[in-house]
Amino acid sequence: MEKLFLSMLFAPIFMLSNCVSSAQSDDTIPPSYTESTMITILFSDAKALEEEHSYYDALLELQTQHPDKIPSFQVVDAEDKDRIKQFEIDTFPTMLILTGEDIHLRMEGPQAKDDILTKLNHTFQIQMNHIDL
């Protein structure tokens, strides 16, 4: 049963396009990232995955509804101490949407999927008019 739950939890991760894991590269940002490109980063802790499913569900739903308008997505593991320190992460999960060093949205801790969707839609609608995704 636990394997089924974990596979259902991780399925959206693998389905999201434009995903980049910080473990995949020595670079701290995706190769397509520029200072004028928006990126979504989810700071994840493997010890608390059950608290993150709503973030993945919301991002998957948005990606399905707007496949060409959602910025690239990166998952950073709690073990990546440099990135944790860089973005001053104290709580897991934490999701950031940023352009360069400008943080457009910061969500910390467990959140309801609908709340995440509302904030993501609001952030992307405001920023889509001003920034290349």
Secondary structure as UniProt FT lines:
FT   HELIX           2..15
FT   TURN            17..18
FT   STRAND          19..21
FT   HELIX           22..24
FT   TURN            31..32
FT   TURN            35..36
FT   STRAND          37..44
FT   HELIX           46..51
FT   HELIX           53..65
FT   TURN            67..69
FT   STRAND          72..77
FT   TURN            78..79
FT   HELIX           81..86
FT   TURN            87..88
FT   STRAND          94..99
FT   TURN            100..101
FT   STRAND          102..108
FT   HELIX           113..128
FT   TURN            129..130
//
